[in-house]
Amino acid sequence: MKPTVDVTGEATTLNKRVASLDDAIRAMAETRDFGKHTKLRRVLEALRRVLLQPGGAAAVQSRAQALEEAGLFQETDWASPEILLPSLVGPGLRSKDVDTVVMEATSELRMLAVARGDFEHPTLSAEDARQFLSQVLAANLELLFTSPSEAERIQQGRTARLTRDLFRYLAEEIGYDSVLDKLVDEIWRILRQRPIQVDQVQSLITRIAVYRDDPNIDLGALAGQGIDRLITSLFGTTEACREDPGVDVFRSRLEAMDTGGLQYEATGFARAMHDTGLVSPYHAELLRFLLHESNYLVGEALGLSDTGRNCLLRYRNLVHRLIETAVYPRTAQCIYGLALLLDRGILYEPPVVPALWRQLSLKLSPAARERLTTVFGDEPEPEARLIAGVLSMLGQPLGVGQGDNPTCQSARALSMWAYNDPDYLLQMVVWAARDDEIIMHFEGQPISSKESAAGVATTLPMDLDPVSLLVVPHLDRIYAEMGRRCVDRTGDPHRWVNPEFHGWWTARGFRINVDVATGNLIDLDDFLRQFHASYHPSYNGGQPLIHPQPAGIAVTDSAARYVGWHAITILRVAQDPQDEMRVYFFNPNNDSGQDWGDGVVVSTAGNGERFGEASLSFDQFASRLYIFHVDPLERGEPERVPDEDVARIIGHIERSWGADRLQAGELQAAKGPQSDR
């Protein structure tokens, strides 16, 4: 039976929680000043429960004056809104202390009530409140449209989602005009990473399109140009759809065009798609139309290289069938994946073409159909939605994201297979989608996802691309089971799990700089020399990395404080345009550009990165590395690594995640590095 969204149930839950909040506010208001602190816990808990509900932000906003007058902010840092600093809002909302987050969120909703004129505050004008919120939004754009980072997920749990919902509500209420320039820059930064999932970005561009036509908003020449490129990439890419006429009108215009006109349309769409990484729904309609015209025009509409054109011509029937089955206005984004898939030339790998034909005729299990329909709806059919997801993942292996889930190991595996072993990925999709079961082997023994206990994720992931949506829950349980089978072994379980889980190309040599039993740092000098000897061209004989290798990093926040362990993939090591040696890696956390403190800021563009790659200088990457794999038969030249290079990297470690591990190793001593989430 098809599940439905219980809107009535959500409203009932919100009403009940709002009623509890009103009772708590009333109790605090009726209490004398010296006793208000005794009522604070009840109010904060009621606020938290309301803010976690859809519509909760609006409910709290409407009660902002009552909350202040009841004494919520009395004798706190938020007591005088006229002296609050926008720069301190972000740290408050990212706090590990839930009460701090709730107070900060409530303070922002108080500001919104003042800005909208619902609350005439004695010390704060509506204009000042609006200006404050505009500065807050501009300074915390990532809270507006990116998923929580690894640090936020670990430190805040569900509260991280509360802050995202709050910021979307604030932006919708006060408008984007005051932060539009920065917002557009941030959208371009995300798009340069070429993620598979762009729904949030598309939603923002749609909203921005409304503001562009508002005569009261002065976008400025540069902002207008940047916005126009984004908007036209979705809604007005070419002359035939410039005014966003609707698919039916667009189709009728195509039917009236000659070959020259169709070629103009095809090249226009292809140029916009490869420029932005976004695909217009009109592009899908054009591509379906061109199937009946010529393969040359299909290649033009996809913007193919010579390799891609050769693949299209060689496997014409397969490509046409993929387009007919998977490409619709609602799945238009997969066109970009199809174009990149053809340009990669992976159809020339013997197993891939028959595997894709099998995918086209695959019958989904009831569980798989229900899951896809629940998340993506029933138009187009779930089979089509899954094939669209397959095209995206095979074309954009570095665009895979883990969503708001602690499943970086599984996301990394999917990315690695799509990048390095596409037919194996297609087999995994078949098992998950058809059989609702994946069986992998660990040291010769089968592990069934059906028979395995719970994985790392405590809830079923939902905010994923179609392939990940079906496959990740199975991989997560298998990965956890492999770890459980190593629980009695000495050392870190990833020594044995990674090669079995990710593939034969994972090097069997293993290096770690953390003692699992104590959490203390160990053998730093040897660890860093071995990393140089294995990966740095100056010390490994100039050997480029052949297969992507799994690695583990110690994630730190912008203050260089330890957050947790995280799985990434080392892709290559090379000199950047400034001749600095850099490590280029894949990070499955949805947005690789992060500030890890102590000057370590991850780059995603401008330093020789290919789409989807993150990078750091070799030293900076090594300073956050705690696990890597090596070929034990390729020793390199560790003794040639300069002592000063090793000392410089150790300095980075001492000033960040290793600060307390060099002596007592108190941080996470009980856990060690086993979580690697």
N, C-alpha and C positions, 0 to 999 in steps of 0.2 A: 504494500500500500504506500502510495506517495506521501511523504511527510509534508506538513504545512507549517508555516510560521504562525504561532499562536499569539497574534497581536492582542487579543482580548486578555489572554493570560498575562502578558507583559504589562498591560495597563493595570490589571488587578494587582499585580505584585508591586508596581510603582505606587499605586494609591495606598496600599497598606503601609508601605515604608514611609511615604510622605505623612501619613496620619501619625505614625510613631515619631517622626521628626517634629511635627507640630506639638505633640505632647511634651517632648523633651525641651523644645524652645519655651513652651509655656511654663514648665517647671523651673527652668533657669530664670526666666523673667520674674517669677514670683518669689525668688530666693534673694535674701539680702546680699549686698556686695561681698561681705566677708565669707559667705558660704557658697558663692557661685562655683568655685572650683570643684565642689562636690558633685555638681551636675554636669561638669564638662565631659566626663567620659561618656555619659549617655548621649549627649548631643553629638559628639564626634563620631561615635559608632553609628548613630542614625544618619548623619550626613554621608558617611562612607557608603552605607548601604543604598542610599538614594542615588548618589553620584555614579554608582556602578550600574544603574538601570538606564535603559533608553529613555530619554526625556528627563533624566535626573538633573542635568545642569539647569534646564529651564525652571524646574521646580525649586531649586536652591536659589536661583537668581530672584525669583519672585518673593522669596523670604529673606532677602539680604538685609533689609532694614530691620525686620523683626529679630534677626540673629544678632545684629550689632546692638540694638537696643536692649536685648536680653542679656548682653554682656559676654558674648562669645570671644571677642577680641580684647577684652579688658585685661590690662597688664600683660599683654603679649607683644611680640615684635610687629604685629599687624594692627596695633591699637590706633595708630595715626596714619591713615592712608595717604595723607598729603605729603608725607616724607618718605614713603616707600620708594625703593630703587628698582627699576625694571631689570637691571642686571642680576638681581638676587632671586628673581622669580624662578629661573631655570634650575638653579641648584636646589631650591626648595621643592620643586615638583619632582626632582630626581632623587630626593632623599630616600634612604632606606627606612626611615621612620614614617609609618603610615599616617600618624597624626599630623606631622609636618606637611605632608602632601595634601591632606584633607583641608587643613587650615589655609594653605596657599591657594588651593583651588577655590575655596569659598571666598577668599579675599578677592580673587580675580572676578568672580561672579558678582561680588559687591561693586567692584569697579564698573562692571558692565551695567549693572542696575543704575548706577549714578550717570554713566555715559548716555544711557538711553532716556534719562529723565524720570525713571521710575522711583528714584530715591534721591531726594534733595538733601545732599549731605552738607552738614554745617561747615566743614573745613575743606571740601573738595568740589570743584566745579565739574560740570559735565564735560567741558572741553578738555580739562586736565586729565580726567579719567579716560577719555577716548585716546588722548595722546599717550598716556601710560600704557594702555593695552596695545596700541600700535607698535610701540617700542618693544613690548614683551613678545609680540608675535614675530617681529622682525629678527629679534635676537634668538629665537627658539624655533626657527622654521622646521627643523627636523621633527619637532613634536607635532607639526601640523600634518605631515603626510608621509613620514617614514615609520616603519614598524619599530618596536622597541629593540634596542641593541642588546647584545649578549649581556653587557653589564646591567642594563635595566631589567632584563628578564630575570636574572639571577637575584638581583638585589630587591626588586619591587614586586615581582609576581604579577597578580592581576591589577595591582595599582598602576602599573605602567600603561595599561590600556585605558584607565580612567583619565590619565593626563592627555592621551590622544583624543579621546572623545571631547574633553573640555576644550582643547584648542580648536577643533573643528567647529564647535558651537560658537566660540568667541569670534572666529573668523567670519562665520556666516552672519553673525549679528552686527558686527561693526564694519564689515566689508574688507576687501583686499586692497583697496586703493592705496593705503598708506604703506603697504609692505610689498607692493606689486613688483618693483624692480628686483628686490632681493628674492622674492618668490620665484620669479622667472629664472634668475641665475641658478637657484637651487634646483629647479626642474631640469635645467640643462645639465647640471652636475650629475643628477641621478641618471638621466638618459644617456650620458656618455658611458655609463657602465653597462648599458644595454641589458637590463633585466628582462626576463621572460614576462613577469607580471607587471603590467603597467596600468592596471585599473585605477589605482589611486592618482597617478599622474594624469590620466585621461579625465578623471573626474574634476581635478583641479583646473585643467585647461578649459573644460566646459564651463566651469564657474567663472573663470577669468574672461571668457568670451563675452559673458553678459556685461562685465564691467567695462570692457573695451568700448562698448557702444554707449556708455553712460556719459552724457555731455558734461556732467559735473566732475568727472575724473580726468585730470591732466596726466597722461601717461608719459609724456616726453618723447622725443624722437627715438632715442635708443630703446627705451622700454617698449614703445609701440612696435618697433621693428622686431624685437625679440619675441614679443607676444604674438605678433602676426605670423611669424614662422611656425610657432607651435599650433596656433588655431587653424591655420590653413592646412597643416599636415593632416588634420583630422576632418575638417568640415568644408574646406574650400580649396582643395589642392590644385585643381586645374580649372580651365575656363568653363567646362561643362558642369561643374558643381560649385562654382565660385560663390553663389549665394545660398548654398546648402539647400537645394531644391527638393530633396527626398530621393530615395532610391528609384522609385518608379519613373519620375521625370528624367532622372539621369540615364536610366536604361533607354528611354525613348530617344534621347539625344544621341546615344551611342548608335542606335539603329539607323539614324539618319546621316551618320558620318561616313566619309570615304576613308581609304587606307591612310592617307596623310593625316587626317584628323585623329584617327585612332592611334597612330604612332605618337602624335603630339601628346595625347592623353596618357599613353603608356609610359613615355619617358618622364612626364611630369610627376606621375605617381611614384615611379621608381626613384627619382631623384629625391623627393621628399622623404620617402621611406628610409633610404640609406643615410640621409642627412640627420634625421631625428631618431630613428629606431622605432617610430610610431607608424601605424598603418591605418588609413582611413577606411571606414565601412564602404565608401564608394569604390575603393581599390578592389575589394572583393567582388563587387558587381562587375567591374570592368574585366577582371581576370576570368570570371566565369563566361562572360560574353566572348572574350577573345579565343577561348577554346575552340570555337566554331569558325574562327577566322584564319589564323596562321600561327605556327609555332614561333616564327620570327617575332611576332607581336607579343606572344606570351613571354618570350625571353626579354623583350624590351620592358614589359610591365614588371618583370621581376628584377630588372637591372643586373643581369647576370654577367659574369666574367666569361672568358673563353672556356674555362673549365666547366662552368655552369651550363653554358649553351651546349657544349658537347654532351653533357649528362642529359640535358633535356631532350636532345635529338636522339640519343642512344636509347633512352628509356621513356620515350614519348608516352606510351600507353599507361605506364605506371604513374607518371607525373600528372597526366590528365585525370586519371582516376582519383588520385589524391586530392586534386583541386575540386573535382565534382563532389567528392564525399565530405571534405573537411572545410572548404573555404566558403564562408557565408559572411554577411555583414557583421554578425555577432562574434565571429571567430576570425575576423580579418587580420588580427595580429599575427596569426600563424603564417601569413604570406611572407613575412620577414624571415621566419625560421626556414620556410621552404627555399627561399632564395639562397640563404647561407648554406643550407644543407647541400644544394646543388653545387654551389661554389666550392664547398669542401671536397667534392669529388668522392664522397663515401659510397655512392651508388656503385662505384667500380670495385668495392670490396665484395667478393662473391656472395657472402651470406645476407647482405643487407637488402638487396632487391627482393628475394623470395620472402624474407622476414617482413618486409613492408606489405607485400601481397597478402601474407597471412594476417597481418594487422587489419587490412581492409575487410576481410571476411570474418573477423573475430566476433564470437558471440559472448557478450558480457554476462557475468554472473549477476543474479538479482541484487546482491550486496553492492557490486560495483556500479550497477545502473542507479541504484538508490543514492549512493554516495555522490556520484557526479550530478544527478538531478537536484539533490538537496543544495549543493553549492552553486551550480551554474544554471539551474533551470532546465526545462525540457525542450528548449529551442536553441540550437538544433538538437537532434537526438544525441544521447550520451556517447554512442559509438563515434559520431562525428566529432564531438567535443574531445574525446580521447585522442583521436588521430591528429587533430589540430595541436593538442598538447605534445604529441610525439614529434611532430614537425618542428615545433618551437624548441624542444629540448635537443634534438639532433642538430639543429642549426645554431643554437645558442647554448652550448654546454656550460659556458661560464656565466650564463644568466640565471642559473638555478638558485633559488633561495629557500631557506629553511622556514620562512615566515616567523611568527611569534611562537616558536616551539624550540625546545632544547634538543633538536634532532640534527645537529650539524654533521654528525658522522654519516647519517643516511643521505643527506643532501650532497655531501662531498662524494659519496659513492656514486650517486646518480650522475653527477657532473663528470666524474672521472670516467665512467663507462661511456657516456655520450661523447666524450672527448677522445677516448682512447680505444674503446671496444663497443661500437654502436650496436652490433648484432647481439651482444650479451645484454645490453640494456633492453633491446626489443624482446628478448626472451623473458626477462624479468617482468616486463609489462604484461606479457601473455599470461604468465603464471598468476600474477596478482589479479588481473582483470577477468580472466576466464575461470580460474580454479579457486580464486580467493585464498590462495595459499602459495607461499614460496618455500622451497626447500634448498638450503645451502649446506655445504659440508664443512665441518671443522675437524681437521686432522683425521679425515677419513670417515667421520661419523656424521650422519645426516641430522640437520636441525630443521624442524618444521615451524613455520611462523604460527600455524594453528595450535601446535602443542606447546609452544614456548610461553612462559609467563610474561608479565607486563614488561614493556620497554622503558626507555628513559622518559618518554613523554607520559604524563599522568592523564592527559585527556586526548581524544582523537583529534589530530591536526585537521583544520578545515581551511586555513588561509593559504592554500598552496595551489600550484599549477595542476592541471588534470593528471599528469603522470605521477607527480609526487603525491597527490591526494590518494591515489590507489596504492602506490608501491611503498611509500615511506612507513606506514604503520607496520607492514610486514618486516621491512628491513630493521626497524627500530627494535622489534621484539627479538629478531635473530641476533642483532649486535649485542643486546643485553644478555642473551643466553650464552653467547661466546664468552663474554666477560665472566659470567657465573661459572663457566667451566674452567676458568683460570684462577678462581678465587684462592685455591690452596697453593698456588705457585709463588715462588719468591720473585719479587720484581714487579714491574708494571705489566698489566695484561695486554697492553697494545703491542708488545713485542710479538705475541702470537696471534692476536686478533686481526691486526691490520692486514697482514699478507693473506689471511684466509678470507677476510671480509671484502677487501678491495680488489684483489687480483694477484696473479702470479708475478706481475711486474713490480710489485712492492718489494723493495730490496730486503733481504733477510737479516742483514746486519742492523743493529738497533743501538741507539745512543740516547741516554737520558741524563739530565743534570740534577735530578731531584731524588733523594732517597725516599722510597715509597713509605717506609715504616715511620720515619720521623718528619718528613716534609723539608728536611734540611737540604741546602744546595751541596752538591758533591762533584768533585772532579771537573770543576769549571774550566781549568786550563786545557785539559785533555779534550773535553767536550767541544770547546770552541775551535781547537786546532783540527780536530777530526771533521768538524763541519766545513771549515775552510778547505781541507784536503779532499773532501768529497764533492763540494759544490762550487767552490771559487775557481774560475779558469786558471788563475795564476798558480794554483797549488794542486790542481788535479790533472795536469797535463793538457789543459785546454779542452777537456772533454765536455761538450754540451750535454745537458740532461736529456736522456732519451725518452723515458716514460715519466709522467707526473708522479710525484711521490707524496704520500700522506705525511703530515707533520703535526705537531702539537705546539701551541703557543700559550703563554701566560698572558691573558688579556688584562690590561690596566686601563684605568679611567684617565681623564685629562689631567688629574693630579698625580699620575703615575702610581696610583694605589692598585694593589692586586684585586682583581675581580673574580677570575675563574679560569679554567682551562678550556681551550677551544680548538676544534679540528679545522685545519686548512690544508691546501694542496700546494706544494712547491711546483711551479710550472717551468721556470727557466731562470737562469742567472746570466745577466749580460750587462754591458755598459750602456748607460742612457745617453741621450744626446749631449750631455755635458761631460761625458767620459767618466762618470762615476759608476762603480759597479753596484748593481741593484739586484735584489731578489724579486721576481715577479711571481705572484701567488694568487690562488683563488680562495676567496673568503665567502662561505655560504650564508653570511648573516644579512643579506639583502642590500646593505650599503657599506661598501668597503672603506669609504673615506672617513676615518676616525682619528681623533686625537688621543694617543695613548700616553701622553705626558712626557716630561723631560725632553721636549723637543722632538719626540717621535710622532710624526703626523703621517698617516698612511695616504699615499697619493693614488689617484685613479685615472689621471690624465695629465699630460704635459711632461711626463718623464719617460716617454717611450712605451707606455702601456698600450697593449691591444685591448679592444673592447672586452670588458668583463674582468680584466686583471687589476689587482692592487699591487703596489710596490713600495718597498722601502730600500734605503741604502743597505748594503750588505751588513754593515756594523749594527745598524738599528734593528734590522730583522733578527740578527743573531742574538740581540739583547732581550728579545721576547720569546725566543725559541726554547723549548724544554725537551722536546722529543723530535728525533728525525731518524730516517732509515738510510742505510748505506749498503753498498755491495762490499761484503767483507773481503773479497779478493782484489779489490781495487783500493789500495791503501793511500795513494796520493803522497803528498810531501808535507805532513803536518809540522815537521821540524823547521821548515822554511818560513812559517808564519811569523812575522815580527812580534816580539814581545809587547811592543807598545800598542799594536792592534788588539791583542788579547786583553791587555790592561784597560784599554779604552772601552771595550765592550763590557768588561766586568764592572767598570764604573757605572755604566747605564743600568746594569742589573742591580747593583747595590743601591742605586737611587730610586729604584722602582719596586718591582714585585719581589726582589730578593732581599729587601732591606732587613727583614726580621728572620730570614732563613739562613743567613750566614753564621749566626751563633746558635740561638735556641731553636730556630725553625718552628716558631709558634704558629705561623699562619697555616691553617689547614693541615696541621701535623697529623691529626687523626685520620684525615681522608687521604693524604698524599695526592698524587696527580691522577687518581684512577677515574675520576668523573669524565675528564676530557670532553666536555660538552660544548 
